[in-house]
């Protein structure tokens, strides 16, 4: 055992030395000049070994490999890269507004990622609005804590991917909401499919997870985990202790939540015999649905089982959000409405999300009365494309037309207010381009770097509706058996389903 452990250490030193010679040994080398594909390959090799040891049940080897990964120079480079280049890189914690923007800052941060002498700092508490009008608390770590969490996440993710539920789609690499919705379609589309759905929601999931359960059951560095869980937070200048939960805003928190809810699908399917009821479990973060042929089984067997499972982890179901619904009435999940109309299952954007989006766009347009037309289009287009691409895998063409119509009316009002002495025909001719293929396209110009750019508003109805090709439930990026599968998905990304049927079925 000692010899094998020493061999692992020697291998890590060789790997670390190679990467250092590539860029870290000489500080003047630009951060962008690092051979990032080689760095990622080195980290992925260790992650694959961690996942293999986890599948074999060799937890001792998992811990040894995690130690090697968190002490490797390659992993430290990736951790700093993620923290310094993601969307939250400019949001500082309690470390006096420190952010890593220059190459020297990033190189210095790599050298600071040491376990010895590390002490987690309290989080900075901020609040963001929720859909129901309430505020969601977020905890923002300082930069060095973000990097340490990102580093240890590289070692923890292979473990979570190995033991996570097959149909859990939140907080996992290469998975998303579209996969969860497609799984709902597969579970409910047939005439013989289950008719009853349990819509589950966990009450204050991030805030209530038991610390003792996490420390006893999560396979990672316990000392680091204890520090992050008990770091506390500062709100309006006052320090508060944290006795439960993982902070929303921490890089590692979503994966800790995923591990907390792991094996719930297995527990449910073991409780209900396959021969009597068709049970499917689909989850995304703390939202999940369970399908079953019998309302009584959902009410008397599955719901109490879920409550008991959550209670072991310090969690509980939200009473007001956990309901049992028949498929003919439909239910909302991840912003979609899933409902059967005369035995035909249709998945559409939920009414509440559509109306909220239209209202927000109208308010945005109204709040920019004096903005240059091209600048207004530049602000609107990313939001329109993002919203449209999220729903492009559903039955959304009619709703896209409705949203386009409402935005057109809002832009026409915006245009006429700018020219109160001009008629509607003059305003339409100035601001709207009448094309043959798509009439009344909002247009404008904006200046950038001394150049005039012509801008056109994106129309949602032009986004093609395509069925999403769901990921294999058992596929993970850390299993070499799925290497060809991931390559095929990468090569066929964005292509229609018709091109996939020509590929070998064993690969799909």
C-alpha positions as semicolon CSV with decimal commas, in nm:
position;residue;x (nm);y (nm);z (nm)
1;X;0,000;0,000;0,000
2;X;0,282;0,242;0,087
3;X;0,466;0,158;-0,236
4;X;0,155;0,217;-0,450
5;X;0,085;0,544;-0,268
6;X;0,446;0,655;-0,325
7;X;0,414;0,568;-0,695
8;X;0,104;0,789;-0,717
9;X;0,294;1,075;-0,552
10;X;0,588;1,036;-0,793
11;X;0,349;1,038;-1,088
12;X;0,186;1,356;-0,961
13;X;0,528;1,523;-0,920
14;X;0,621;1,433;-1,276
15;X;0,289;1,569;-1,404
16;X;0,326;1,888;-1,199
17;X;0,679;1,944;-1,317
18;X;0,573;1,909;-1,680
19;X;0,306;2,174;-1,647
20;X;0,533;2,408;-1,456
21;X;0,789;2,392;-1,736
22;X;0,505;2,480;-1,976
23;X;0,428;2,810;-1,810
24;X;0,435;2,841;-1,431
25;X;0,811;2,836;-1,375
26;X;0,859;3,158;-1,570
27;X;0,620;3,425;-1,446
28;X;0,668;3,653;-1,754
29;X;0,490;3,391;-1,969
30;X;0,142;3,517;-2,054
31;X;-0,151;3,343;-1,894
32;X;-0,306;3,285;-2,236
33;X;0,014;3,116;-2,356
34;X;-0,042;2,814;-2,129
35;X;-0,114;2,494;-2,319
36;X;-0,466;2,459;-2,179
37;X;-0,559;2,140;-2,372
38;X;-0,258;1,966;-2,216
39;X;-0,348;2,096;-1,870
40;X;-0,708;1,976;-1,904
41;X;-0,589;1,638;-2,030
42;X;-0,365;1,591;-1,727
43;X;-0,650;1,674;-1,489
44;X;-0,896;1,453;-1,678
45;X;-0,660;1,154;-1,647
46;X;-0,667;1,178;-1,269
47;X;-1,042;1,237;-1,268
48;X;-1,095;0,922;-1,475
49;X;-0,888;0,726;-1,223
50;X;-1,092;0,867;-0,935
51;X;-1,415;0,764;-1,105
52;X;-1,281;0,415;-1,177
53;X;-1,176;0,366;-0,815
54;X;-1,518;0,491;-0,704
55;X;-1,698;0,241;-0,930
56;X;-1,484;-0,036;-0,784
57;X;-1,566;0,073;-0,427
58;X;-1,201;0,147;-0,342
59;X;-1,258;0,455;-0,127
60;X;-0,905;0,458;0,008
61;X;-0,764;0,491;-0,342
62;X;-1,023;0,758;-0,419
63;X;-0,895;0,970;-0,128
64;X;-0,532;0,921;-0,235
65;X;-0,609;1,025;-0,592
66;X;-0,809;1,324;-0,471
67;X;-0,511;1,434;-0,263
68;X;-0,288;1,410;-0,572
69;X;-0,531;1,607;-0,785
70;X;-0,580;1,890;-0,535
71;X;-0,201;1,924;-0,500
72;X;-0,125;1,912;-0,874
73;X;-0,020;2,227;-1,055
74;X;-0,250;2,151;-1,349
75;X;-0,559;2,145;-1,130
76;X;-0,456;2,470;-0,962
77;X;-0,421;2,636;-1,301
78;X;-0,769;2,521;-1,402
79;X;-0,919;2,635;-1,073
80;X;-0,776;2,985;-1,105
81;X;-0,880;2,999;-1,470
82;X;-1,239;2,914;-1,382
83;X;-1,261;3,164;-1,097
84;X;-1,096;3,449;-1,288
85;X;-1,292;3,407;-1,612
86;X;-1,646;3,309;-1,510
87;X;-1,939;3,548;-1,477
88;X;-1,882;3,602;-1,104
89;X;-1,514;3,689;-1,138
90;X;-1,585;4,060;-1,082
91;X;-1,800;3,996;-0,774
92;X;-1,572;4,009;-0,471
93;X;-1,639;3,862;-0,130
94;X;-1,522;3,996;0,204
95;X;-1,161;4,039;0,086
96;X;-1,178;4,417;0,027
97;X;-1,285;4,397;-0,337
98;X;-0,992;4,182;-0,453
99;X;-1,034;4,030;-0,801
100;X;-0,782;3,856;-1,027
101;X;-0,764;4,044;-1,355
102;X;-0,397;4,059;-1,453
103;X;-0,161;3,772;-1,536
104;X;0,051;3,847;-1,229
105;X;-0,255;3,822;-1,004
106;X;-0,342;3,483;-1,153
107;X;0,009;3,344;-1,119
108;X;0,020;3,463;-0,759
109;X;-0,317;3,299;-0,694
110;X;-0,187;2,964;-0,821
111;X;0,096;2,981;-0,570
112;X;-0,149;3,065;-0,287
113;X;-0,357;2,751;-0,339
114;X;-0,208;2,555;-0,053
115;X;-0,382;2,347;0,208
116;X;-0,137;2,426;0,487
117;X;-0,227;2,749;0,664
118;X;-0,553;2,796;0,472
119;X;-0,848;2,946;0,662
120;X;-1,183;3,010;0,497
121;X;-1,318;3,363;0,534
122;X;-1,682;3,455;0,603
123;X;-1,910;3,500;0,304
124;X;-2,055;3,828;0,190
125;X;-2,436;3,806;0,204
126;X;-2,631;3,958;-0,085
127;X;-2,996;3,921;-0,183
128;X;-3,155;3,876;-0,524
129;X;-3,530;3,886;-0,600
130;X;-3,729;3,565;-0,658
131;X;-4,034;3,516;-0,880
132;X;-4,272;3,529;-0,584
133;X;-4,140;3,868;-0,474
134;X;-3,926;3,734;-0,189
135;X;-3,549;3,765;-0,170
136;X;-3,304;3,480;-0,219
137;X;-2,991;3,501;-0,001
138;X;-2,658;3,440;-0,171
139;X;-2,320;3,395;-0,006
140;X;-2,027;3,533;-0,204
141;X;-1,688;3,382;-0,106
142;X;-1,365;3,574;-0,142
143;X;-1,147;3,492;-0,442
144;X;-0,908;3,252;-0,270
145;X;-1,203;3,059;-0,124
146;X;-1,362;3,040;-0,470
147;X;-1,040;2,902;-0,612
148;X;-1,002;2,646;-0,331
149;X;-1,360;2,529;-0,388
150;X;-1,302;2,508;-0,763
151;X;-0,986;2,305;-0,699
152;X;-1,155;2,055;-0,470
153;X;-1,456;2,039;-0,701
154;X;-1,229;1,892;-0,968
155;X;-1,163;1,604;-0,729
156;X;-1,523;1,573;-0,606
157;X;-1,704;1,582;-0,941
158;X;-1,594;1,232;-1,054
159;X;-1,735;1,098;-0,725
160;X;-2,068;1,277;-0,767
161;X;-2,100;1,166;-1,130
162;X;-2,047;0,806;-1,027
163;X;-2,313;0,790;-0,755
164;X;-2,565;1,051;-0,880
165;X;-2,910;0,937;-0,995
166;X;-2,929;0,848;-1,363
167;X;-3,212;1,092;-1,423
168;X;-3,072;1,382;-1,219
169;X;-2,990;1,661;-1,466
170;X;-2,906;1,965;-1,253
171;X;-2,552;2,070;-1,155
172;X;-2,393;1,802;-1,374
173;X;-2,150;1,842;-1,666
174;X;-2,291;1,798;-2,018
175;X;-2,650;1,791;-1,888
176;X;-2,918;2,055;-1,879
177;X;-3,286;2,137;-1,847
178;X;-3,355;2,023;-2,204
179;X;-3,247;1,668;-2,109
180;X;-3,481;1,668;-1,808
181;X;-3,776;1,786;-2,020
182;X;-3,704;1,525;-2,287
183;X;-3,699;1,256;-2,019
184;X;-4,041;1,380;-1,904
185;X;-4,165;1,337;-2,260
186;X;-4,030;0,983;-2,280
187;X;-4,190;0,891;-1,947
188;X;-4,534;1,037;-2,025
189;X;-4,587;1,037;-2,404
190;X;-4,731;0,687;-2,454
191;X;-5,094;0,588;-2,412
192;X;-4,986;0,334;-2,152
193;X;-4,768;0,582;-1,961
194;X;-4,835;0,678;-1,602
195;X;-5,115;0,930;-1,552
196;X;-5,030;1,075;-1,210
197;X;-4,740;1,305;-1,130
198;X;-4,595;1,407;-0,795
199;X;-4,445;1,755;-0,827
200;X;-4,184;1,784;-0,555
201;X;-3,999;2,084;-0,419
202;X;-3,756;2,081;-0,129
203;X;-3,802;2,358;0,125
204;X;-3,496;2,584;0,150
205;X;-3,275;2,307;0,017
206;X;-2,944;2,495;0,020
207;X;-3,010;2,649;0,360
208;X;-3,116;2,339;0,554
209;X;-2,878;2,056;0,458
210;X;-2,733;1,902;0,773
211;X;-2,362;1,966;0,821
212;X;-2,307;1,642;1,012
213;X;-2,456;1,438;0,727
214;X;-2,233;1,609;0,470
215;X;-1,917;1,558;0,673
216;X;-1,999;1,191;0,739
217;X;-2,102;1,100;0,383
218;X;-1,926;1,323;0,131
219;X;-1,601;1,169;0,009
220;X;-1,358;1,462;0,009
221;X;-1,111;1,649;0,232
222;X;-1,306;1,680;0,559
223;X;-1,094;1,964;0,694
224;X;-1,165;2,184;0,393
225;X;-1,534;2,092;0,394
226;X;-1,573;2,182;0,763
227;X;-1,417;2,523;0,702
228;X;-1,653;2,608;0,417
229;X;-1,962;2,489;0,602
230;X;-1,884;2,676;0,923
231;X;-1,729;2,991;0,776
232;X;-2,039;3,202;0,851
233;X;-2,137;3,517;0,665
234;X;-2,136;3,893;0,707
235;X;-2,462;4,080;0,650
236;X;-2,474;4,458;0,691
237;X;-2,153;4,455;0,892
238;X;-2,263;4,183;1,136
239;X;-2,120;3,831;1,152
240;X;-2,356;3,530;1,163
241;X;-2,270;3,166;1,228
242;X;-2,392;2,892;0,993
243;X;-2,517;2,576;1,162
244;X;-2,678;2,417;0,854
245;X;-2,688;2,442;0,477
246;X;-2,443;2,519;0,200
247;X;-2,419;2,879;0,076
248;X;-2,588;2,960;-0,253
249;X;-2,312;3,129;-0,448
250;X;-2,032;2,888;-0,358
251;X;-1,879;2,697;-0,650
252;X;-1,888;2,362;-0,471
253;X;-2,237;2,404;-0,317
254;X;-2,437;2,267;-0,616
255;X;-2,232;1,946;-0,618
256;X;-2,275;1,904;-0,242
257;X;-2,652;1,937;-0,297
258;X;-2,637;1,680;-0,576
259;X;-2,458;1,436;-0,345
260;X;-2,714;1,501;-0,072
261;X;-2,999;1,394;-0,301
262;X;-2,810;1,106;-0,466
263;X;-2,973;0,760;-0,469
264;X;-3,324;0,898;-0,416
265;X;-3,430;0,756;-0,753
266;X;-3,294;0,413;-0,656
267;X;-3,476;0,426;-0,322
268;X;-3,809;0,509;-0,493
269;X;-3,784;0,236;-0,755
270;X;-3,697;-0,024;-0,494
271;X;-4,009;0,065;-0,297
272;X;-4,249;0,012;-0,590
273;X;-4,252;-0,319;-0,783
274;X;-4,197;-0,280;-1,156
275;X;-4,481;-0,517;-1,239
276;X;-4,750;-0,306;-1,072
277;X;-4,671;0,059;-1,143
278;X;-4,467;0,258;-1,396
279;X;-4,251;0,484;-1,181
280;X;-4,013;0,742;-1,326
281;X;-3,804;0,994;-1,132
282;X;-3,672;1,311;-1,300
283;X;-3,491;1,578;-1,101
284;X;-3,319;1,908;-1,166
285;X;-3,148;2,058;-0,862
286;X;-3,408;2,069;-0,581
287;X;-3,708;2,031;-0,816
288;X;-3,825;1,685;-0,916
289;X;-4,122;1,493;-1,053
290;X;-4,226;1,133;-0,993
291;X;-4,466;0,963;-1,233
292;X;-4,686;0,671;-1,129
293;X;-4,998;0,491;-1,253
294;X;-5,168;0,518;-0,913
295;X;-5,240;0,826;-0,705
296;X;-5,262;0,610;-0,393
297;X;-4,908;0,479;-0,442
298;X;-4,778;0,834;-0,478
299;X;-4,969;0,954;-0,172
300;X;-4,918;0,659;0,063
301;X;-4,584;0,508;-0,041
302;X;-4,361;0,738;-0,244
303;X;-4,431;1,072;-0,074
304;X;-4,364;0,939;0,281
305;X;-4,051;0,764;0,151
306;X;-3,920;1,091;0,005
307;X;-3,996;1,275;0,329
308;X;-3,805;1,015;0,530
309;X;-3,512;1,027;0,285
310;X;-3,492;1,404;0,315
311;X;-3,532;1,404;0,693
312;X;-3,213;1,197;0,727
313;X;-3,033;1,487;0,558
314;X;-3,201;1,766;0,752
315;X;-3,440;1,855;0,469
316;X;-3,816;1,853;0,417
317;X;-4,070;1,885;0,136
318;X;-4,233;2,220;0,071
319;X;-4,601;2,169;0,158
320;X;-4,735;2,443;-0,069
321;X;-4,526;2,343;-0,372
322;X;-4,553;1,962;-0,348
323;X;-4,869;1,846;-0,526
324;X;-5,010;1,542;-0,704
325;X;-5,157;1,618;-1,048
326;X;-5,323;1,422;-1,329
327;X;-5,153;1,451;-1,666
328;X;-5,475;1,578;-1,829
329;X;-5,457;1,891;-1,611
330;X;-5,086;1,933;-1,672
331;X;-4,806;2,067;-1,455
332;X;-4,520;2,317;-1,478
333;X;-4,161;2,199;-1,456
334;X;-3,848;2,407;-1,523
335;X;-4,051;2,676;-1,698
336;X;-4,238;2,432;-1,923
337;X;-4,599;2,320;-1,913
338;X;-4,639;1,944;-1,967
339;X;-4,991;1,826;-2,042
340;X;-5,182;1,567;-2,241
341;X;-5,451;1,690;-2,480
342;X;-5,673;1,396;-2,585
343;X;-5,394;1,141;-2,532
344;X;-5,137;1,363;-2,709
345;X;-4,859;1,498;-2,488
346;X;-4,753;1,856;-2,562
347;X;-4,473;2,044;-2,389
348;X;-4,499;2,422;-2,416
349;X;-4,348;2,725;-2,242
350;X;-4,543;2,783;-1,922
351;X;-4,791;3,069;-1,930
352;X;-4,642;3,239;-1,625
353;X;-4,292;3,239;-1,776
354;X;-4,417;3,376;-2,108
355;X;-4,606;3,661;-1,945
356;X;-4,316;3,739;-1,712
357;X;-4,072;3,752;-2,004
358;X;-4,299;3,979;-2,209
359;X;-4,352;4,210;-1,911
360;X;-3,979;4,233;-1,844
361;X;-3,900;4,312;-2,209
362;X;-4,168;4,582;-2,218
363;X;-4,034;4,739;-1,899
364;X;-3,681;4,730;-2,040
365;X;-3,791;4,903;-2,361
366;X;-3,985;5,164;-2,169
367;X;-3,688;5,234;-1,939
368;X;-3,465;5,330;-2,235
369;X;-3,659;5,612;-2,407
370;X;-3,355;5,806;-2,528
371;X;-3,122;5,519;-2,616
372;X;-2,988;5,500;-2,972
373;X;-3,193;5,250;-3,172
374;X;-2,895;5,028;-3,253
375;X;-2,795;5,018;-2,886
376;X;-3,148;4,917;-2,786
377;X;-3,139;4,631;-3,037
378;X;-2,797;4,524;-2,906
379;X;-2,944;4,504;-2,554
380;X;-3,260;4,318;-2,658
381;X;-3,115;4,057;-2,896
382;X;-2,919;3,848;-2,641
383;X;-3,225;3,823;-2,416
384;X;-3,451;3,724;-2,704
385;X;-3,209;3,465;-2,839
386;X;-3,141;3,319;-2,494
387;X;-3,511;3,285;-2,412
388;X;-3,593;3,146;-2,754
389;X;-3,311;2,892;-2,752
390;X;-3,425;2,765;-2,412
391;X;-3,772;2,685;-2,547
392;X;-3,683;2,589;-2,905
393;X;-3,713;2,217;-2,825
394;X;-4,081;2,249;-2,726
395;X;-4,410;2,327;-2,899
396;X;-4,337;2,699;-2,901
397;X;-4,394;2,836;-3,253
398;X;-4,733;2,989;-3,170
399;X;-4,601;3,138;-2,847
400;X;-4,299;3,278;-3,031
401;X;-4,537;3,457;-3,269
402;X;-4,730;3,599;-2,972
403;X;-4,413;3,729;-2,806
404;X;-4,292;3,884;-3,133
405;X;-4,627;4,059;-3,170
406;X;-4,616;4,202;-2,817
407;X;-4,258;4,323;-2,864
408;X;-4,354;4,485;-3,195
409;X;-4,633;4,679;-3,023
410;X;-4,397;4,790;-2,745
411;X;-4,134;4,906;-2,996
412;X;-4,395;5,092;-3,201
413;X;-4,504;5,280;-2,887
414;X;-4,138;5,348;-2,803
415;X;-4,083;5,488;-3,154
416;X;-4,394;5,709;-3,166
417;X;-4,308;5,863;-2,827
418;X;-3,977;5,978;-2,972
419;X;-4,158;6,164;-3,252
420;X;-4,487;6,297;-3,113
421;X;-4,543;6,526;-3,414
422;X;-4,501;6,256;-3,676
423;X;-4,758;6,008;-3,800
424;X;-4,749;5,633;-3,749
425;X;-4,667;5,568;-4,115
426;X;-4,362;5,797;-4,100
427;X;-4,242;5,632;-3,777
428;X;-4,289;5,282;-3,923
429;X;-4,092;5,374;-4,234
430;X;-3,806;5,514;-4,025
431;X;-3,771;5,237;-3,767
432;X;-3,910;4,923;-3,932
433;X;-3,776;4,748;-4,241
434;X;-4,051;4,587;-4,452
435;X;-3,885;4,273;-4,588
436;X;-4,043;4,021;-4,819
437;X;-3,969;3,726;-4,589
438;X;-4,027;3,898;-4,256
439;X;-4,223;4,223;-4,252
440;X;-4,179;4,493;-3,989
441;X;-3,830;4,415;-3,866
442;X;-3,707;4,673;-3,616
443;X;-3,378;4,823;-3,734
444;X;-3,128;5,084;-3,626
445;X;-2,766;5,197;-3,635
446;X;-2,501;5,227;-3,369
447;X;-2,147;5,358;-3,368
448;X;-1,855;5,149;-3,244
449;X;-1,486;5,240;-3,274
450;X;-1,566;5,500;-3,537
451;X;-1,767;5,253;-3,748
452;X;-2,142;5,262;-3,809
453;X;-2,308;4,921;-3,765
454;X;-2,654;4,832;-3,893
455;X;-2,852;4,633;-3,633
456;X;-3,167;4,424;-3,677
457;X;-3,394;4,288;-3,406
458;X;-3,405;3,912;-3,361
459;X;-3,745;3,752;-3,430
460;X;-3,831;3,451;-3,215
461;X;-4,043;3,295;-3,490
462;X;-3,726;3,253;-3,699
463;X;-3,573;3,020;-3,440
464;X;-3,623;2,664;-3,572
465;X;-3,813;2,422;-3,351
466;X;-3,605;2,106;-3,313
467;X;-3,645;1,807;-3,091
468;X;-3,368;1,778;-2,836
469;X;-3,162;1,458;-2,841
470;X;-3,146;1,353;-2,477
471;X;-2,825;1,244;-2,318
472;X;-2,796;0,879;-2,218
473;X;-2,905;0,849;-1,857
474;X;-2,602;0,642;-1,756
475;X;-2,343;0,846;-1,951
476;X;-2,074;1,034;-1,758
477;X;-1,765;1,220;-1,887
478;X;-1,541;1,014;-1,657
479;X;-1,621;0,670;-1,798
480;X;-1,396;0,565;-2,091
481;X;-1,674;0,343;-2,226
482;X;-1,860;0,657;-2,335
483;X;-1,567;0,827;-2,511
484;X;-1,706;0,753;-2,859
485;X;-2,054;0,860;-2,748
486;X;-1,931;1,204;-2,633
487;X;-1,736;1,248;-2,956
488;X;-2,047;1,175;-3,163
489;X;-2,257;1,419;-2,961
490;X;-1,992;1,685;-3,010
491;X;-1,975;1,628;-3,386
492;X;-2,354;1,629;-3,427
493;X;-2,431;1,919;-3,195
494;X;-2,688;2,145;-3,355
495;X;-2,779;1,897;-3,629
496;X;-3,132;1,772;-3,678
497;X;-3,248;1,438;-3,546
498;X;-3,270;1,300;-3,903
499;X;-2,890;1,294;-3,934
500;X;-2,851;1,091;-3,616
501;X;-3,036;0,784;-3,740
502;X;-2,753;0,717;-3,987
503;X;-2,505;0,675;-3,702
504;X;-2,443;0,338;-3,532
505;X;-2,711;0,278;-3,271
506;X;-2,453;0,132;-3,032
507;X;-2,285;0,472;-3,022
508;X;-2,605;0,663;-2,952
